[in-house]
Amino acid sequence: MIYLEVDLLKQSLAPLELKRPIGLLDSGVGGLTVVKELIQQLSNEQLIYFGDTVHFPYGPRDLREVKGFAIEIAKFLLEQGVKAIIVACNTASAAGLEELKREIAVPIIGVIEPVAQAAVNATKNGRVGIIGTVGTINSNAHKNAIKSCMPEIEVFGQPCPLFVNLVEEGKVDEKETWEVAEYYLKPLKEAEVDVLILGCTHFPHLRPVISKVMGDKVTLLDPAEETVKAVARILGKEGRLNYGKKADYDRYWVTAQPEKFQQVGQKLLNIPLQVKMIKFWPEQRTEKCLEAVD
Ligand code: DGL
């Protein structure tokens, strides 16, 4: 039985409370893959999204730093009245959710446990591959989650940092993308995995390339799909889903480059987005003055 990444409150919420939004956090546009699934699977829910674009990318950072970012953002989302928070970033989820759960009094759901459970269910030969950022793969978070369900499964991790840059630059089908994919995925092909977790928010955009390189016998798992299924299950079971009309429009906050976020986000979701920029971090609020020197 898998341990779900949620700190369930005992009582279900009163009708008005059910209309409270669901919060999401990520380092940038990546977590919009989870938003896309939420819009499809839980369209009555209002969403508040926080993209920490000033700190993008989270992947190469120390996980303790990433965890600190996630806690501060979660506090902000809580102030906005959210009824649950999805850590829609693999690296931030890999940094660990225990502290977040201790400090934040709403259910916290990450993207690792649901996809790990799906991988356990999907593998036939007991060999599972994971691709992600350096932080995610080095954390062994997926491996630990899979092993805690079924210790005999063999897990093979492969960091693929360049995939993030290729997707950010919109290079999802270029010659270099295919070359990088062949290079990164070779060890996983040799390991004969039959399930591959796309353990980074950006990687589903490379699905056609990854699928072709890995071959059609390998099942690719997208954490966004699995996470939203888990959110529906967890909040549904606790009587926290909004079956009435959506309370209000979705809100998007970013810490830098709101125009870029809006442009990319609208393209990904195919809907207009209202995006607000917030100078959230202490270093952003500091005014700097460079004195003239002779
Ligand atoms: N959102 C990150 C993840 O899923 C990828 C981008 C980043 O490095 O910040 O790991």
py3Dmol code that shows the C-alpha trace and the ligand (Angstrom):
import py3Dmol

protein = """\
ATOM      1  CA  MET A   1       0.000   0.000   0.000  1.00  0.00           C
ATOM      2  CA  ILE A   2       1.501   3.328  -0.992  1.00  0.00           C
ATOM      3  CA  TYR A   3       1.957   6.168   1.471  1.00  0.00           C
ATOM      4  CA  LEU A   4       0.126   9.105  -0.064  1.00  0.00           C
ATOM      5  CA  GLU A   5       1.779  12.515   0.112  1.00  0.00           C
ATOM      6  CA  VAL A   6      -1.040  14.114   1.998  1.00  0.00           C
ATOM      7  CA  ASP A   7      -1.759  15.275   5.497  1.00  0.00           C
ATOM      8  CA  LEU A   8      -5.476  14.693   5.657  1.00  0.00           C
ATOM      9  CA  LEU A   9      -7.604  16.870   7.856  1.00  0.00           C
ATOM     10  CA  LYS A  10     -10.198  14.938   9.814  1.00  0.00           C
ATOM     11  CA  GLN A  11     -13.323  16.895   8.831  1.00  0.00           C
ATOM     12  CA  SER A  12     -14.671  17.434   5.337  1.00  0.00           C
ATOM     13  CA  LEU A  13     -15.268  21.086   4.467  1.00  0.00           C
ATOM     14  CA  ALA A  14     -18.468  23.135   4.655  1.00  0.00           C
ATOM     15  CA  PRO A  15     -20.077  23.971   1.243  1.00  0.00           C
ATOM     16  CA  LEU A  16     -18.497  27.437   0.952  1.00  0.00           C
ATOM     17  CA  GLU A  17     -15.137  26.047   1.952  1.00  0.00           C
ATOM     18  CA  LEU A  18     -15.322  23.543  -0.904  1.00  0.00           C
ATOM     19  CA  LYS A  19     -15.193  26.466  -3.321  1.00  0.00           C
ATOM     20  CA  ARG A  20     -11.784  27.470  -2.015  1.00  0.00           C
ATOM     21  CA  PRO A  21      -9.077  27.188  -4.690  1.00  0.00           C
ATOM     22  CA  ILE A  22      -6.419  24.527  -5.117  1.00  0.00           C
ATOM     23  CA  GLY A  23      -2.887  25.973  -5.052  1.00  0.00           C
ATOM     24  CA  LEU A  24      -0.003  24.811  -7.237  1.00  0.00           C
ATOM     25  CA  LEU A  25       3.675  25.677  -7.161  1.00  0.00           C
ATOM     26  CA  ASP A  26       6.524  25.188  -9.597  1.00  0.00           C
ATOM     27  CA  SER A  27       9.708  26.917 -10.752  1.00  0.00           C
ATOM     28  CA  GLY A  28       8.023  28.236 -13.905  1.00  0.00           C
ATOM     29  CA  VAL A  29       5.726  27.066 -16.667  1.00  0.00           C
ATOM     30  CA  GLY A  30       6.503  23.360 -16.135  1.00  0.00           C
ATOM     31  CA  GLY A  31       3.709  22.774 -13.619  1.00  0.00           C
ATOM     32  CA  LEU A  32       1.163  23.896 -16.216  1.00  0.00           C
ATOM     33  CA  THR A  33       1.130  20.253 -17.368  1.00  0.00           C
ATOM     34  CA  VAL A  34      -0.629  19.587 -14.038  1.00  0.00           C
ATOM     35  CA  VAL A  35      -2.950  22.573 -14.595  1.00  0.00           C
ATOM     36  CA  LYS A  36      -3.875  21.146 -18.006  1.00  0.00           C
ATOM     37  CA  GLU A  37      -4.877  17.858 -16.387  1.00  0.00           C
ATOM     38  CA  LEU A  38      -6.782  19.648 -13.605  1.00  0.00           C
ATOM     39  CA  ILE A  39      -8.763  21.616 -16.171  1.00  0.00           C
ATOM     40  CA  GLN A  40      -9.682  18.337 -17.860  1.00  0.00           C
ATOM     41  CA  GLN A  41     -10.316  16.159 -14.821  1.00  0.00           C
ATOM     42  CA  LEU A  42     -11.506  18.656 -12.151  1.00  0.00           C
ATOM     43  CA  SER A  43     -12.923  21.572 -14.122  1.00  0.00           C
ATOM     44  CA  ASN A  44     -15.010  22.935 -11.200  1.00  0.00           C
ATOM     45  CA  GLU A  45     -11.948  23.708  -9.141  1.00  0.00           C
ATOM     46  CA  GLN A  46     -10.536  27.232  -9.052  1.00  0.00           C
ATOM     47  CA  LEU A  47      -6.727  27.269  -9.250  1.00  0.00           C
ATOM     48  CA  ILE A  48      -4.029  29.575  -7.912  1.00  0.00           C
ATOM     49  CA  TYR A  49      -0.675  28.901  -9.563  1.00  0.00           C
ATOM     50  CA  PHE A  50       2.690  30.194  -8.378  1.00  0.00           C
ATOM     51  CA  GLY A  51       5.623  30.024 -10.822  1.00  0.00           C
ATOM     52  CA  ASP A  52       8.883  30.975  -9.089  1.00  0.00           C
ATOM     53  CA  THR A  53      10.392  32.154 -12.357  1.00  0.00           C
ATOM     54  CA  VAL A  54      13.094  34.268 -10.730  1.00  0.00           C
ATOM     55  CA  HIS A  55      14.641  31.065  -9.330  1.00  0.00           C
ATOM     56  CA  PHE A  56      14.167  28.944 -12.466  1.00  0.00           C
ATOM     57  CA  PRO A  57      15.606  26.340 -12.906  1.00  0.00           C
ATOM     58  CA  TYR A  58      15.245  24.423  -9.629  1.00  0.00           C
ATOM     59  CA  GLY A  59      16.877  21.310 -11.135  1.00  0.00           C
ATOM     60  CA  PRO A  60      20.570  22.152 -10.542  1.00  0.00           C
ATOM     61  CA  ARG A  61      19.998  23.801  -7.113  1.00  0.00           C
ATOM     62  CA  ASP A  62      20.705  22.364  -3.694  1.00  0.00           C
ATOM     63  CA  LEU A  63      17.519  20.578  -2.616  1.00  0.00           C
ATOM     64  CA  ARG A  64      17.583  22.290   0.808  1.00  0.00           C
ATOM     65  CA  GLU A  65      17.332  25.631  -0.973  1.00  0.00           C
ATOM     66  CA  VAL A  66      14.477  24.368  -3.163  1.00  0.00           C
ATOM     67  CA  LYS A  67      12.657  23.082  -0.082  1.00  0.00           C
ATOM     68  CA  GLY A  68      12.985  26.540   1.505  1.00  0.00           C
ATOM     69  CA  PHE A  69      11.452  28.155  -1.594  1.00  0.00           C
ATOM     70  CA  ALA A  70       8.566  25.677  -1.561  1.00  0.00           C
ATOM     71  CA  ILE A  71       7.754  26.371   2.105  1.00  0.00           C
ATOM     72  CA  GLU A  72       7.602  30.153   1.612  1.00  0.00           C
ATOM     73  CA  ILE A  73       5.452  29.811  -1.510  1.00  0.00           C
ATOM     74  CA  ALA A  74       3.118  27.371   0.237  1.00  0.00           C
ATOM     75  CA  LYS A  75       2.634  29.914   3.062  1.00  0.00           C
ATOM     76  CA  PHE A  76       1.692  32.526   0.457  1.00  0.00           C
ATOM     77  CA  LEU A  77      -0.786  30.140  -1.182  1.00  0.00           C
ATOM     78  CA  LEU A  78      -2.298  29.420   2.207  1.00  0.00           C
ATOM     79  CA  GLU A  79      -2.802  33.181   2.729  1.00  0.00           C
ATOM     80  CA  GLN A  80      -4.734  33.159  -0.563  1.00  0.00           C
ATOM     81  CA  GLY A  81      -7.153  30.669   1.039  1.00  0.00           C
ATOM     82  CA  VAL A  82      -6.275  27.454  -0.788  1.00  0.00           C
ATOM     83  CA  LYS A  83      -7.796  24.187   0.453  1.00  0.00           C
ATOM     84  CA  ALA A  84      -4.935  21.974  -0.814  1.00  0.00           C
ATOM     85  CA  ILE A  85      -1.514  22.487  -2.410  1.00  0.00           C
ATOM     86  CA  ILE A  86      -0.016  20.526  -5.279  1.00  0.00           C
ATOM     87  CA  VAL A  87       3.768  20.667  -5.458  1.00  0.00           C
ATOM     88  CA  ALA A  88       3.672  20.519  -9.259  1.00  0.00           C
ATOM     89  CA  CYS A  89       7.437  20.255  -9.638  1.00  0.00           C
ATOM     90  CA  ASN A  90       9.426  17.030  -9.483  1.00  0.00           C
ATOM     91  CA  THR A  91      12.543  18.670  -8.051  1.00  0.00           C
ATOM     92  CA  ALA A  92      10.578  20.431  -5.279  1.00  0.00           C
ATOM     93  CA  SER A  93       8.696  17.193  -4.520  1.00  0.00           C
ATOM     94  CA  ALA A  94      11.997  15.279  -4.497  1.00  0.00           C
ATOM     95  CA  ALA A  95      13.344  17.797  -1.971  1.00  0.00           C
ATOM     96  CA  GLY A  96      10.862  16.279   0.479  1.00  0.00           C
ATOM     97  CA  LEU A  97       7.403  17.260   1.632  1.00  0.00           C
ATOM     98  CA  GLU A  98       7.597  16.348   5.316  1.00  0.00           C
ATOM     99  CA  GLU A  99       8.518  19.840   6.535  1.00  0.00           C
ATOM    100  CA  LEU A 100       5.928  21.374   4.249  1.00  0.00           C
ATOM    101  CA  LYS A 101       3.263  19.071   5.674  1.00  0.00           C
ATOM    102  CA  ARG A 102       4.289  19.978   9.214  1.00  0.00           C
ATOM    103  CA  GLU A 103       4.091  23.731   8.573  1.00  0.00           C
ATOM    104  CA  ILE A 104       1.098  23.986   6.235  1.00  0.00           C
ATOM    105  CA  ALA A 105      -2.331  22.944   7.520  1.00  0.00           C
ATOM    106  CA  VAL A 106      -3.901  21.789   4.244  1.00  0.00           C
ATOM    107  CA  PRO A 107      -3.298  18.591   2.243  1.00  0.00           C
ATOM    108  CA  ILE A 108       0.028  18.700   0.381  1.00  0.00           C
ATOM    109  CA  ILE A 109       0.265  16.509  -2.714  1.00  0.00           C
ATOM    110  CA  GLY A 110       3.498  15.976  -4.631  1.00  0.00           C
ATOM    111  CA  VAL A 111       4.121  14.518  -8.075  1.00  0.00           C
ATOM    112  CA  ILE A 112       6.311  11.584  -7.061  1.00  0.00           C
ATOM    113  CA  GLU A 113       4.213   9.150  -5.015  1.00  0.00           C
ATOM    114  CA  PRO A 114       1.310   8.897  -7.511  1.00  0.00           C
ATOM    115  CA  VAL A 115       3.567   8.147 -10.490  1.00  0.00           C
ATOM    116  CA  ALA A 116       5.672   5.734  -8.449  1.00  0.00           C
ATOM    117  CA  GLN A 117       2.530   3.757  -7.623  1.00  0.00           C
ATOM    118  CA  ALA A 118       1.506   3.796 -11.302  1.00  0.00           C
ATOM    119  CA  ALA A 119       4.956   2.475 -12.279  1.00  0.00           C
ATOM    120  CA  VAL A 120       4.656  -0.395  -9.802  1.00  0.00           C
ATOM    121  CA  ASN A 121       1.283  -1.286 -11.330  1.00  0.00           C
ATOM    122  CA  ALA A 122       2.500  -0.969 -14.921  1.00  0.00           C
ATOM    123  CA  THR A 123       5.814  -2.855 -14.956  1.00  0.00           C
ATOM    124  CA  LYS A 124       5.740  -6.463 -16.098  1.00  0.00           C
ATOM    125  CA  ASN A 125       9.450  -7.255 -16.007  1.00  0.00           C
ATOM    126  CA  GLY A 126      10.158  -5.370 -12.753  1.00  0.00           C
ATOM    127  CA  ARG A 127      12.552  -2.890 -14.394  1.00  0.00           C
ATOM    128  CA  VAL A 128      11.589   0.792 -14.165  1.00  0.00           C
ATOM    129  CA  GLY A 129      13.490   3.799 -15.531  1.00  0.00           C
ATOM    130  CA  ILE A 130      13.266   7.417 -14.353  1.00  0.00           C
ATOM    131  CA  ILE A 131      14.466  10.516 -16.116  1.00  0.00           C
ATOM    132  CA  GLY A 132      14.543  13.900 -14.397  1.00  0.00           C
ATOM    133  CA  THR A 133      16.696  16.825 -13.326  1.00  0.00           C
ATOM    134  CA  VAL A 134      19.996  16.241 -11.526  1.00  0.00           C
ATOM    135  CA  GLY A 135      18.344  17.144  -8.199  1.00  0.00           C
ATOM    136  CA  THR A 136      15.447  14.745  -8.713  1.00  0.00           C
ATOM    137  CA  ILE A 137      17.570  11.774  -9.779  1.00  0.00           C
ATOM    138  CA  ASN A 138      20.230  12.297  -7.089  1.00  0.00           C
ATOM    139  CA  SER A 139      17.522  12.442  -4.407  1.00  0.00           C
ATOM    140  CA  ASN A 140      16.448   8.848  -5.210  1.00  0.00           C
ATOM    141  CA  ALA A 141      12.915   9.944  -4.289  1.00  0.00           C
ATOM    142  CA  HIS A 142      11.213   7.863  -7.021  1.00  0.00           C
ATOM    143  CA  LYS A 143      13.411   4.877  -6.308  1.00  0.00           C
ATOM    144  CA  ASN A 144      12.568   4.998  -2.592  1.00  0.00           C
ATOM    145  CA  ALA A 145       8.848   5.395  -3.288  1.00  0.00           C
ATOM    146  CA  ILE A 146       8.858   2.430  -5.704  1.00  0.00           C
ATOM    147  CA  LYS A 147      10.973   0.245  -3.427  1.00  0.00           C
ATOM    148  CA  SER A 148       8.696   0.971  -0.468  1.00  0.00           C
ATOM    149  CA  CYS A 149       5.821  -0.518  -2.507  1.00  0.00           C
ATOM    150  CA  MET A 150       7.739  -3.401  -4.048  1.00  0.00           C
ATOM    151  CA  PRO A 151      11.385  -3.823  -2.992  1.00  0.00           C
ATOM    152  CA  GLU A 152      12.213  -6.341  -5.730  1.00  0.00           C
ATOM    153  CA  ILE A 153      11.655  -3.833  -8.559  1.00  0.00           C
ATOM    154  CA  GLU A 154      14.899  -2.638 -10.113  1.00  0.00           C
ATOM    155  CA  VAL A 155      15.017   1.110 -10.636  1.00  0.00           C
ATOM    156  CA  PHE A 156      17.337   2.936 -13.056  1.00  0.00           C
ATOM    157  CA  GLY A 157      17.692   6.727 -12.849  1.00  0.00           C
ATOM    158  CA  GLN A 158      19.118   8.972 -15.548  1.00  0.00           C
ATOM    159  CA  PRO A 159      19.510  12.760 -15.161  1.00  0.00           C
ATOM    160  CA  CYS A 160      18.622  14.600 -18.387  1.00  0.00           C
ATOM    161  CA  PRO A 161      19.263  18.298 -17.609  1.00  0.00           C
ATOM    162  CA  LEU A 162      19.577  19.381 -21.255  1.00  0.00           C
ATOM    163  CA  PHE A 163      15.995  18.266 -21.947  1.00  0.00           C
ATOM    164  CA  VAL A 164      14.772  21.198 -19.804  1.00  0.00           C
ATOM    165  CA  ASN A 165      16.708  23.718 -21.893  1.00  0.00           C
ATOM    166  CA  LEU A 166      15.585  22.168 -25.185  1.00  0.00           C
ATOM    167  CA  VAL A 167      11.914  22.405 -24.153  1.00  0.00           C
ATOM    168  CA  GLU A 168      12.349  25.977 -22.856  1.00  0.00           C
ATOM    169  CA  GLU A 169      13.756  26.895 -26.281  1.00  0.00           C
ATOM    170  CA  GLY A 170      10.869  25.146 -28.010  1.00  0.00           C
ATOM    171  CA  LYS A 171      13.227  22.606 -29.612  1.00  0.00           C
ATOM    172  CA  VAL A 172      11.028  19.547 -29.248  1.00  0.00           C
ATOM    173  CA  ASP A 173      11.770  17.949 -32.617  1.00  0.00           C
ATOM    174  CA  GLU A 174      15.181  19.269 -33.722  1.00  0.00           C
ATOM    175  CA  LYS A 175      18.164  17.171 -34.806  1.00  0.00           C
ATOM    176  CA  GLU A 176      19.995  18.029 -31.575  1.00  0.00           C
ATOM    177  CA  THR A 177      16.970  16.944 -29.513  1.00  0.00           C
ATOM    178  CA  TRP A 178      17.073  13.490 -31.121  1.00  0.00           C
ATOM    179  CA  GLU A 179      20.845  13.270 -30.586  1.00  0.00           C
ATOM    180  CA  VAL A 180      20.591  14.270 -26.916  1.00  0.00           C
ATOM    181  CA  ALA A 181      17.705  11.816 -26.417  1.00  0.00           C
ATOM    182  CA  GLU A 182      19.679   8.937 -27.968  1.00  0.00           C
ATOM    183  CA  TYR A 183      22.622   9.746 -25.705  1.00  0.00           C
ATOM    184  CA  TYR A 184      20.650  10.091 -22.452  1.00  0.00           C
ATOM    185  CA  LEU A 185      18.332   7.145 -23.017  1.00  0.00           C
ATOM    186  CA  LYS A 186      20.945   4.614 -24.153  1.00  0.00           C
ATOM    187  CA  PRO A 187      21.659   3.273 -20.612  1.00  0.00           C
ATOM    188  CA  LEU A 188      17.930   2.853 -19.963  1.00  0.00           C
ATOM    189  CA  LYS A 189      17.457   0.946 -23.212  1.00  0.00           C
ATOM    190  CA  GLU A 190      20.404  -1.259 -22.263  1.00  0.00           C
ATOM    191  CA  ALA A 191      18.811  -1.804 -18.827  1.00  0.00           C
ATOM    192  CA  GLU A 192      15.712  -3.078 -20.659  1.00  0.00           C
ATOM    193  CA  VAL A 193      13.228  -1.076 -18.610  1.00  0.00           C
ATOM    194  CA  ASP A 194       9.608  -1.622 -19.640  1.00  0.00           C
ATOM    195  CA  VAL A 195       8.279   1.486 -17.860  1.00  0.00           C
ATOM    196  CA  LEU A 196       9.822   4.963 -17.999  1.00  0.00           C
ATOM    197  CA  ILE A 197       8.746   7.773 -15.676  1.00  0.00           C
ATOM    198  CA  LEU A 198       8.960  11.236 -17.235  1.00  0.00           C
ATOM    199  CA  GLY A 199      10.096  12.646 -13.890  1.00  0.00           C
ATOM    200  CA  CYS A 200      10.287  16.314 -14.844  1.00  0.00           C
ATOM    201  CA  THR A 201       7.501  18.716 -15.728  1.00  0.00           C
ATOM    202  CA  HIS A 202       9.121  19.563 -19.060  1.00  0.00           C
ATOM    203  CA  PHE A 203       9.611  16.039 -20.375  1.00  0.00           C
ATOM    204  CA  PRO A 204       6.031  15.254 -21.501  1.00  0.00           C
ATOM    205  CA  HIS A 205       6.657  17.839 -24.247  1.00  0.00           C
ATOM    206  CA  LEU A 206       9.341  15.498 -25.600  1.00  0.00           C
ATOM    207  CA  ARG A 207       7.098  12.451 -25.413  1.00  0.00           C
ATOM    208  CA  PRO A 208       7.116  11.698 -29.177  1.00  0.00           C
ATOM    209  CA  VAL A 209      10.928  11.741 -29.303  1.00  0.00           C
ATOM    210  CA  ILE A 210      11.381   9.760 -26.077  1.00  0.00           C
ATOM    211  CA  SER A 211       8.762   7.232 -27.124  1.00  0.00           C
ATOM    212  CA  LYS A 212      10.393   6.685 -30.515  1.00  0.00           C
ATOM    213  CA  VAL A 213      13.871   6.324 -29.020  1.00  0.00           C
ATOM    214  CA  MET A 214      12.726   3.920 -26.271  1.00  0.00           C
ATOM    215  CA  GLY A 215      10.523   1.863 -28.597  1.00  0.00           C
ATOM    216  CA  ASP A 216       6.846   0.988 -28.414  1.00  0.00           C
ATOM    217  CA  LYS A 217       7.278  -1.758 -25.814  1.00  0.00           C
ATOM    218  CA  VAL A 218       8.148   0.813 -23.142  1.00  0.00           C
ATOM    219  CA  THR A 219       5.254   2.487 -21.281  1.00  0.00           C
ATOM    220  CA  LEU A 220       5.853   6.190 -20.598  1.00  0.00           C
ATOM    221  CA  LEU A 221       4.273   7.621 -17.452  1.00  0.00           C
ATOM    222  CA  ASP A 222       3.458  11.316 -17.084  1.00  0.00           C
ATOM    223  CA  PRO A 223       3.356  12.457 -13.412  1.00  0.00           C
ATOM    224  CA  ALA A 224       0.782  15.161 -14.237  1.00  0.00           C
ATOM    225  CA  GLU A 225      -1.892  12.617 -15.179  1.00  0.00           C
ATOM    226  CA  GLU A 226      -1.186  10.406 -12.186  1.00  0.00           C
ATOM    227  CA  THR A 227      -1.017  13.340  -9.762  1.00  0.00           C
ATOM    228  CA  VAL A 228      -4.394  14.739 -10.753  1.00  0.00           C
ATOM    229  CA  LYS A 229      -5.949  11.282 -10.468  1.00  0.00           C
ATOM    230  CA  ALA A 230      -4.492  11.151  -6.938  1.00  0.00           C
ATOM    231  CA  VAL A 231      -5.792  14.663  -6.141  1.00  0.00           C
ATOM    232  CA  ALA A 232      -9.301  13.638  -7.255  1.00  0.00           C
ATOM    233  CA  ARG A 233      -9.100  10.476  -5.195  1.00  0.00           C
ATOM    234  CA  ILE A 234      -7.700  12.115  -2.051  1.00  0.00           C
ATOM    235  CA  LEU A 235      -9.892  15.228  -2.030  1.00  0.00           C
ATOM    236  CA  GLY A 236     -12.930  13.206  -3.133  1.00  0.00           C
ATOM    237  CA  LYS A 237     -12.505  10.730  -0.315  1.00  0.00           C
ATOM    238  CA  GLU A 238     -12.228  13.570   2.179  1.00  0.00           C
ATOM    239  CA  GLY A 239     -15.301  15.384   0.842  1.00  0.00           C
ATOM    240  CA  ARG A 240     -13.212  18.319  -0.356  1.00  0.00           C
ATOM    241  CA  LEU A 241     -14.099  18.495  -4.058  1.00  0.00           C
ATOM    242  CA  ASN A 242     -16.256  21.283  -5.433  1.00  0.00           C
ATOM    243  CA  TYR A 243     -19.200  19.822  -7.340  1.00  0.00           C
ATOM    244  CA  GLY A 244     -20.847  23.248  -7.657  1.00  0.00           C
ATOM    245  CA  LYS A 245     -19.930  26.036 -10.073  1.00  0.00           C
ATOM    246  CA  LYS A 246     -16.303  27.122 -10.233  1.00  0.00           C
ATOM    247  CA  ALA A 247     -15.926  29.941  -7.668  1.00  0.00           C
ATOM    248  CA  ASP A 248     -13.851  32.391  -9.707  1.00  0.00           C
ATOM    249  CA  TYR A 249     -11.284  32.558 -12.507  1.00  0.00           C
ATOM    250  CA  ASP A 250      -7.843  30.995 -12.064  1.00  0.00           C
ATOM    251  CA  ARG A 251      -4.959  33.178 -10.938  1.00  0.00           C
ATOM    252  CA  TYR A 252      -1.299  32.977 -11.905  1.00  0.00           C
ATOM    253  CA  TRP A 253       1.546  34.568  -9.936  1.00  0.00           C
ATOM    254  CA  VAL A 254       5.169  34.700 -11.036  1.00  0.00           C
ATOM    255  CA  THR A 255       8.317  36.186  -9.506  1.00  0.00           C
ATOM    256  CA  ALA A 256       9.872  37.368 -12.814  1.00  0.00           C
ATOM    257  CA  GLN A 257       9.140  37.770 -16.526  1.00  0.00           C
ATOM    258  CA  PRO A 258       5.318  37.748 -16.443  1.00  0.00           C
ATOM    259  CA  GLU A 259       5.060  38.427 -20.201  1.00  0.00           C
ATOM    260  CA  LYS A 260       7.127  35.359 -21.086  1.00  0.00           C
ATOM    261  CA  PHE A 261       5.103  33.212 -18.687  1.00  0.00           C
ATOM    262  CA  GLN A 262       1.846  34.485 -20.135  1.00  0.00           C
ATOM    263  CA  GLN A 263       2.964  33.920 -23.725  1.00  0.00           C
ATOM    264  CA  VAL A 264       4.227  30.366 -23.128  1.00  0.00           C
ATOM    265  CA  GLY A 265       1.423  29.495 -20.703  1.00  0.00           C
ATOM    266  CA  GLN A 266      -1.346  30.579 -23.067  1.00  0.00           C
ATOM    267  CA  LYS A 267       0.221  28.513 -25.829  1.00  0.00           C
ATOM    268  CA  LEU A 268       0.466  25.440 -23.599  1.00  0.00           C
ATOM    269  CA  LEU A 269      -3.047  25.693 -22.166  1.00  0.00           C
ATOM    270  CA  ASN A 270      -4.736  27.288 -25.151  1.00  0.00           C
ATOM    271  CA  ILE A 271      -6.687  29.735 -22.936  1.00  0.00           C
ATOM    272  CA  PRO A 272      -6.084  33.379 -21.953  1.00  0.00           C
ATOM    273  CA  LEU A 273      -4.231  33.755 -18.634  1.00  0.00           C
ATOM    274  CA  GLN A 274      -4.209  36.656 -16.203  1.00  0.00           C
ATOM    275  CA  VAL A 275      -0.654  36.755 -14.841  1.00  0.00           C
ATOM    276  CA  LYS A 276       0.565  38.877 -11.929  1.00  0.00           C
ATOM    277  CA  MET A 277       4.180  39.583 -11.093  1.00  0.00           C
ATOM    278  CA  ILE A 278       5.063  39.678  -7.385  1.00  0.00           C
ATOM    279  CA  LYS A 279       8.354  40.807  -5.850  1.00  0.00           C
ATOM    280  CA  PHE A 280       8.147  37.988  -3.405  1.00  0.00           C
ATOM    281  CA  TRP A 281      11.655  37.268  -2.191  1.00  0.00           C
ATOM    282  CA  PRO A 282      13.676  39.531   0.157  1.00  0.00           C
ATOM    283  CA  GLU A 283      16.438  39.906  -2.439  1.00  0.00           C
ATOM    284  CA  GLN A 284      13.890  41.138  -4.990  1.00  0.00           C
ATOM    285  CA  ARG A 285      12.629  43.823  -2.617  1.00  0.00           C
ATOM    286  CA  THR A 286      16.095  45.255  -2.016  1.00  0.00           C
ATOM    287  CA  GLU A 287      16.894  48.360  -4.000  1.00  0.00           C
ATOM    288  CA  LYS A 288      20.350  48.406  -5.440  1.00  0.00           C
ATOM    289  CA  CYS A 289      22.177  51.602  -6.310  1.00  0.00           C
ATOM    290  CA  LEU A 290      25.461  51.580  -8.148  1.00  0.00           C
ATOM    291  CA  GLU A 291      27.373  54.747  -7.315  1.00  0.00           C
ATOM    292  CA  ALA A 292      29.291  56.451 -10.076  1.00  0.00           C
ATOM    293  CA  VAL A 293      33.022  55.829  -9.864  1.00  0.00           C
ATOM    294  CA  ASP A 294      35.733  57.890 -11.554  1.00  0.00           C
TER     295      ASP A 294
END
"""
ligand_1 = """\
10
DGL
N 9.886 21.881 -12.741
C 11.166 21.208 -12.702
C 10.949 19.715 -12.379
O 9.882 19.162 -12.597
C 11.911 21.329 -14.014
C 12.433 22.700 -14.287
C 13.425 23.193 -13.255
O 14.575 22.693 -13.204
O 13.066 24.090 -12.498
O 11.857 19.089 -11.898
"""
view = py3Dmol.view(width=600, height=400)
view.addModel(protein, "pdb")
view.setStyle({"model": 0}, {"cartoon": {"style": "trace"}})
view.addModel(ligand_1, "xyz")
view.setStyle({"model": 1}, {"stick": {}})
view.zoomTo()
view.show()
